[in-house]
């Protein structure tokens, strides 16, 4: 597997996991974060769950590494994003504490070639390895594709807010002086 994430350079996006809907959602995340994201991943054991989970784990770890000590970042991001019938809110904290809550209420087994049960798993695995708190909630929407896509677009935009530099902070945005 190869994952390259660029937060402040050319936002080139190329994702190839062999799972079309996952590629689409991750491309939306990267585009709306204005981040460069290149992923090449294939299952070594023919188990799709493993490739999906591993991509989220590695992507979160790469983001954690890119943030370093998290000095001078805004830390928090929140976006409510409409997409056709869907309305999704993402609120997050890149402060080092791990938590994920995904409430999209997707009442179908799959969207295209992605099992819907994997969407909260992707967000949770990403949050755990990025050392982030992420809340994702469907406020409206009947089309599961639109809801999932709105969630990843909002996640990208909220991440971009949170990792943007805030000139008001010389160190980390915490009264404790550390992020954790």
ChimeraX attribute file (.defattr): number of C-alpha atoms within 10 A of each C-alpha:
attribute: neighborCount
match mode: 1-to-1
recipient: residues
	/A:1	13
	/A:2	11
	/A:3	15
	/A:4	15
	/A:5	20
	/A:6	18
	/A:7	18
	/A:8	11
	/A:9	10
	/A:10	11
	/A:11	18
	/A:12	15
	/A:13	20
	/A:14	15
	/A:15	20
	/A:16	16
	/A:17	18
	/A:18	16
	/A:19	17
	/A:20	13
	/A:21	19
	/A:22	23
	/A:23	17
	/A:24	14
	/A:25	20
	/A:26	24
	/A:27	26
	/A:28	22
	/A:29	26
	/A:30	28
	/A:31	19
	/A:32	19
	/A:33	23
	/A:34	21
	/A:35	22
	/A:36	19
	/A:37	23
	/A:38	21
	/A:39	21
	/A:40	14
	/A:41	18
	/A:42	20
	/A:43	15
	/A:44	10
	/A:45	8
	/A:46	9
	/A:47	10
	/A:48	17
	/A:49	14
	/A:50	14
	/A:51	20
	/A:52	23
	/A:53	19
	/A:54	19
	/A:55	24
	/A:56	23
	/A:57	20
	/A:58	20
	/A:59	25
	/A:60	24
	/A:61	20
	/A:62	18
	/A:63	21
	/A:64	21
	/A:65	13
	/A:66	15
	/A:67	16
	/A:68	8
	/A:69	16
	/A:70	21
	/A:71	20
	/A:72	18
	/A:73	23
	/A:74	23
	/A:75	26
	/A:76	20
	/A:77	22
	/A:78	21
	/A:79	20
	/A:80	20
	/A:81	21
	/A:82	19
	/A:83	16
	/A:84	12
	/A:85	13
	/A:86	21
	/A:87	20
	/A:88	27
	/A:89	22
	/A:90	26
	/A:91	19
	/A:92	23
	/A:93	23
	/A:94	26
	/A:95	23
	/A:96	20
	/A:97	16
	/A:98	19
	/A:99	17
	/A:100	20
	/A:101	16
	/A:102	18
	/A:103	14
	/A:104	21
	/A:105	16
	/A:106	19
	/A:107	11
	/A:108	12
	/A:109	11
	/A:110	16
	/A:111	16
	/A:112	12
	/A:113	12
	/A:114	18
	/A:115	15
	/A:116	20
	/A:117	13
	/A:118	15
	/A:119	22
	/A:120	16
	/A:121	18
	/A:122	22
	/A:123	24
	/A:124	25
	/A:125	25
	/A:126	28
	/A:127	30
	/A:128	22
	/A:129	20
	/A:130	26
	/A:131	22
	/A:132	25
	/A:133	21
	/A:134	26
	/A:135	20
	/A:136	24
	/A:137	18
	/A:138	22
	/A:139	16
	/A:140	16
	/A:141	21
	/A:142	15
	/A:143	15
	/A:144	19
	/A:145	19
	/A:146	18
	/A:147	26
	/A:148	24
	/A:149	21
	/A:150	28
	/A:151	32
	/A:152	27
	/A:153	27
	/A:154	28
	/A:155	31
	/A:156	25
	/A:157	24
	/A:158	26
	/A:159	30
	/A:160	23
	/A:161	20
	/A:162	21
	/A:163	24
	/A:164	16
	/A:165	15
	/A:166	17
	/A:167	10
	/A:168	10
	/A:169	13
	/A:170	10
	/A:171	16
	/A:172	19
	/A:173	20
	/A:174	13
	/A:175	7
	/A:176	8
	/A:177	10
	/A:178	14
	/A:179	18
	/A:180	13
